[in-house]
């Protein structure tokens, strides 16, 4: 696997994770 292929995934998960946890947190509160 080349770094150019892995980097976008790392950036995606770093930005997507907080939103996902926030969404799950809001769902659990409901």
Residue pairs with C-beta under 8 A, 6 or more apart in sequence:
none
